[in-house]
Amino acid sequence: MNYKNQILQKIDSNTEVVGIIGLGYVGLPLAVNFAEAGVKVIGFDKSEAKVKKINSGENYIKDIRDAVLRKVVDSVTLEATTDFTKMKECDALIICVPTPLDKFRKPDMSYIEASCVAIGQNMKPGTFISLESTTYPTTTEDLMLPIIEKESGLIHDKDFWLAYSPERVDPGNKTFHTKNTPKVLGAMSDDGLKIGKALYNNAIDNIYTVSSPRVAEMVKILENTYRLVNISLINELALLAGKMDINIWEVIDAAATKPFGFQPFYPGPGIGGHCIPLDPFYLEHIAKRFDFDLSMIHTAGHINMRMPHYMYIKISTALNRLKKSVNGSYILFLGVAYKPNIDDERESPALEIIDLVIHKGGNVNYNDPHISSVNTNNGNKLQSIELNEQNLNNADCVVLTTNHDAFDVEFIKKHSGLIVDLRNMVKESSDTVYKL
């Protein structure tokens, strides 16, 4: 029996072993989904702390129910390890590692490269490999394939198969999660596509196949760049509307009554998370190889990057109303997560605004019911303080940076002398409420 028939037979009988590389917001929910379906899963991560937590049934991803994680761990359907030699036990390996930008805003592919080296050195013949990390088109074919073939001595489409299937995780989404969000899959060969679809069908309800990995890679970039361009557009219009004394929220609500040709996007202090702020730089990186200028996307990305600075100006202007400066003022930020009701501060614009305020001499505290402590990009370390009457009264300015459901807006209004609302939490403007 050849390798293709072997792995398809294992998948059909639910006896395959799936390895998940990277146990964060993408990898751990996917691992749990496979394990819930009765598939044996080995999770790989360099963090001994994460591995220890998983093997003891301790959950650190809020989108996963604690009881579900304990169940799959107790039944030994899911185990975690830092021992990458155990990849030889796996029939499929799925890469879910970070893809950040380096200090020059260029893609840092080191995590993917390290994963490919480890796979090439440890996998067995007949392994299906899929990348889920956000990246630029051609990564699977031009970056991953040569490394894996070199390190393993194996030949693609004969001894292993390679595919790309972009993650579509939306932290905090109560409706769509890993299992019921349609999954795009592109493989480098027809056999790889068949194997990949059969494999993912065990954990995901609906698989949508495309003709190649580079198409699947572009799908991910398109989804997030679409959001970036539209949010950057509404952010820029919000800044203009503020100068013209026009309520941008009222404008959006009115425009949204049109039943066709319009989708509402809402302004804010900037775009956070791991995907949307980073994706345009991935696209710019590959576009340069093809001597192509992405002028609109470049502009949208830089509008988003400037938003924290504009928000600092909003805070400064609001304080000026009271004949105060940022320097020496006590400013309380409410929310440091990049979106409501989650415990994730990656790329959060709130942290950039905090750094700007501290740099200008402001005294800063914050409250976030989901995040107990943060380290900003400039190395400022802060602990969440209690949200009470005294702390609100003591603040020269209260800045609403994340619209968590836990925030009692009426209580905040009652006990705050000056509010800068960057999320439309307070519906009306006044002498004490300065809106975006």
N, C-alpha and C positions, 0 to 999 in steps of 0.2 A: 504493500500500500504506500502511495506517495504521501509527501508531507501535507499537501492540500486536503486529500481525503481524510487523513488522520485528524487534522484539526477540526474539519467540518463535522466529523463523526463525534468528536469530543463535545463540540458545541451543541450538537443535536441531542446528545445524551446528558448534557449539563455537567460534564465531568472535566471541563477545561479549568485551568488555573490562570487567573488574571492577575498581573502585576500592575500596580498603580504607582508611578514615580512622582512624588510630591504630594503631601497630605495636607494641603491648605484648603481654601474656599472652593476650589474646583475638584481636587483629587479625593478628599475624604467623602464628600457626598456621593461621588461616582462610585467609590469603593463600597460604600454602604448599600447603594442601589444594586450592584452586582451581588453582594453578599446576601441581601434580602431575597434575591431570586434563587438562592441556593448555590451560587457559584463560589468556589473557593477563591479567596482574594488575599494576595500578599501586598501590603502597602510598604513602599520604600521611602525613607526620608533620612536626611543626614542629622536631623534634630533628635537627639536622644530623649529630650523632654516630650516631644510630640509622640514618639514611639511608645514611651512609657505610659503616657496618658491613654492612648488608644488601647493598649494591651490590658490596661486596668479598667477599661470601659468608661473612662472619663472623657466627656465631650467638650470640645472647645470651639465648635462651629454651631452657631445658634440655629441655622437652617436645618440641622439634623436633630431629631428628637432623641433625648438622652436614653430612653428605654430601648429604642431601635438599635442604637450603637451597642448598648450592653448586651442585647440579645444576640447580635451577629458575632460579637467577640466571645461571649460565653459558649456559643455553639461551635466555636473555632472555625467559623466560615470566613472570618476576617482576622488577620494577624498583621502586625506591623513590625518592621525590622530596619536596622541600619546596615545590615549585611547584604550588600548588593550581589554577592555570589549566589544568593538564592534566586536570582533571575533565571538560572538554568532550570528551575522547577516550573517556570511559567510558560504557558502556551501563547499568551498574548501580553504585551507590555504597552501601557498607555502613559504617555508623558504629560504631566500636569504641573510643570515647574514655572517659576516666575520668569517674566521677560521684561525687566525694567529698562529704563534709559540710562546711559552713562552720563558723566558730568558734561559731556558735549552734546547732550540730547540725541545721541545715536543709540540704536538698539544694542543692548547688552545680551549677546547670545551665549554667554558663558555657561548658563545653567542648562540650556539645550545641548550645547556641545559636550558638557560633562556627562549628561545623561546618555548621549549617543556613544561616548567612549565606554561607559560602564556597560551598556547594552552589548556593544560589539565584543567586549572582553568576556562577557558572562552568559550570553543567551545560548540556547540550544538551536540546532537547525529545526526549521518548521515553525518559527515564531512569527506572529503577526504583531506589527508595531504601529502605534498611532500617536501622533502629536496633537495635543489639545490647546497648548499655550498660544496666546496671541502672538502673531508674528507677521512678517511681510511675505507677499507671494514669492514663490520659488524656494522657500526655506527647506521644505521637505525634500525636494529633488536635488538642489544644489549644495545645501549645507549638510543635511542629515545623512543622505545616502552614501556619499563618499566616506564619511567617518565610519559608519557602521560596516560597510564592506571592507574597509582597510583594517579595522580592529578585529573583525570576526573571520576574515578570509572566506566569507560566504557570499553567494551571488543572489541578488534580488530577483524575485519572481520564480526562483528555483528553490532556494533554501530559506527565504523569509519574504515577508510582504510589508510594504510601507504605505501609510495613509495619513491624511490630515482630517481631523474632525473638530472644528472650533468649539470651545466651551461657550455656553450661553447662560452662565450663572448670573442671577440677579439677586444679590443678598437682600433678605428681608421681604421678598415677594411672597405673599401668602397664597397666590393663585398658581403661579407657574414656578416649577422647581425642576431639578435635573431630569426626573422621570417623564414628566408630561410636556416638556418643551421639545418640539421637533428638533432632530439632530441632523446637521449636514455632514456628509461624509464623501470625501474624494480620495481615491487610491491611485497608485502608480500603475496598477495593472487590473485587468478584469477579475483575475482570481483574488487579488487583494481586496477588491470591492465586494466580492461575494462573501469572503470570509469576514470582512469588517462588518457588513450589514448583519450577517448571522450572529456575530458576537454581540454587537450593540443592542440587537433586538431583545437580548436577555435582560437588559437594564433600562432601556428607553422605549417609550411607547411607539414613536414614529421616527423612522430614519428616511431622510431625503438624500438620495445619492446624486453626485455631480460627476463630471467627466474627468476631473483631475484634482490633485492636491492644490495646485495653484488657483483653481477656481474656488475651492473651499476656503483657502487662505484669503482670497479677495472678498469672499462673502463676509467674513468676520470684520475685515477692515471697512467694508461698505456700511454694515449695520451701525458701527460706532461712529464713523465719520459723518454719516447722515445726521445723527443726533448732535454731534459736535457742531456742524455747520448751522443747524437750526437753533441750537441753544445760544451759540455765539451771536447769531443774528438778533435774537430777541434780547440778549444782554446789551448789545450795542444800541438797539432801539430804546431799551429801558433807560439808558444813560441820557439819550437825547430827550426822551419824554420827560425825564426829571428836570432838565434845564428849561423845558417849555411848560412846566407845571401841568403836565398831562399824566393821569393815573394809568400806567401801562397795563395794570391788572384789569382795569375796566375795559381797556381797548381789546385785550385778549379775549375776555369773556364775550364781548360783543362780536368779535370776528368769528368766534367758535360757534355762533348760531348758524353760520353758513353750512349747509348740509353736504357740500362737496368742495373739493379743491383747497381745503385748509385743515391743518392739524395743529392744535395748540401746543406750543412749547412755552416754558415759563422761565423768567429770569432768576438769577441768584448771584451769589458772591463768586461764582466760578464753578468749574466742573471738577469733581474728584473721582476717586476710584482708580482701579488699575488699568482700565481699558480706554475710555473716551479721551482723557487728556493725552494719552501716549500714542494712540493709533495713527494720528496724522504724521507723526515723526517716523513711524515705521513705513508709511506709504511714501513719504518724501525720500526716505533712504533708498528704496528700490527704484523710485521714479528717476532719481539722478543717474542710476545705471543705464537707464533708457533715454537719457538726455531729454527729460520731460519736466516741465515746470508746473507744479500744482499750485498755482497762484491763489485760487480761492480757498483751498484747504489750508494753505500756509497762513493766509490772513485769519481764517477762523481760529486756528490754533493759537495764534498770537493775541487775538482778542481775548480768548479764554485766559491766557497767561497773564494778561494785564488786569484782569478783573479784581484780584485782591488789592492791587494798588488803588484802583478807583474806589473800592470799598473803604480803604484807609482814608481817602479824601472825604468820603461821606461821614465817617466818624469825626474827623477833624472839623468839618463844616458844622456838624451838629453841636459839637462842644463850643465852637466859636459863637453860636447863638447865646450861650450862657457866659460869654466872655472868658472862656477857659481854653487852654491849649491841651494837646495830647500829652505834652511833657508835664509830668507831675500828676496827671489825672488818673483816677482808679477806674479801670474799664473791665467790666464783667461780661464774658462771652458765654452765651447759652448754646451749647452744642458744638462739638468738634468733629463728629462723624461727617462723612462726605454726603450722606443722604439720611433721611429720617428713619428712626427705629432700628438701626443696626449698630454694631460695635466695631466698625471699620473706619479708620481715619486715614487710609492710604490716599495720598495726593489731595487731601482735604484742603479747600481754599481757606477754611477757618484757621488752619495752622500758619499759613502764609500771612494772613492778616494779623494774627497774634505776633508773629515775628516783626512785622513792620511797626506795630504799635510799641513793642518793647524797644526796638531800635530807636524810636523817636522819643523815648523817655517815659512812656506810659507804664503804669503799674497794672499788671494783668492777673486775673483769675478766670477760671471757667467752671461751668457745671455741665456735665453730660451724664445722664442716667445710665448710659450704656458703656462708657469708657472712663475708667477710674484714674488713669494717668496717661500722659502723652510726652513724647519727645519731638520737638519741632525740627524743621530742617536746619535751623540755626543753632540747634543744641540746647534750646530752652526746655527745661524739665518742669512740668506742671502736674499738680494733683487736682482732681475735681473736688470742689468745695460744695457744701450743702446749699441748696436753693431755698433760702428762707427770707423772711421779711428784713432781717438785719442786713444780710449780705446784699440784698437788692437796694435797700436804703443807702448803704455805704457807697455804692457805685456812682461815680459821676456820669457814667454812661453804661447802659446795658445793651449789648449787641446780640440780636437774634440771628444766629448763623446756621442753625439746623432746626428744622421744624419737626422735632420729635413729638409724638402724640402725648408723651408724658408731661410735657410742659403745659401748665395751667396759665393760659394767656391772660385771663382776667386778673389772676393773682399777681402776675408779673407787671401788668399795667398799673395795678393799684399801688404797688410798693416801689415803683421805679420812677426816678425823677426825670430821666431822659432815656428814650429808647431809639436805637437805630435798627430798624426792621428790614433785614435783607431777604426775608422769605415770605412776606405778605401774611404773617401770622396775626398782626393787628390790622384789621380791615380798613380803619379810617386813619387819616393823617391828622395831626394836631400840633400844638406848640411843643408838646413833649414827645411826639412820635415822628421820627424822621425816616421816611421810607425810601427804598431803592428806587 
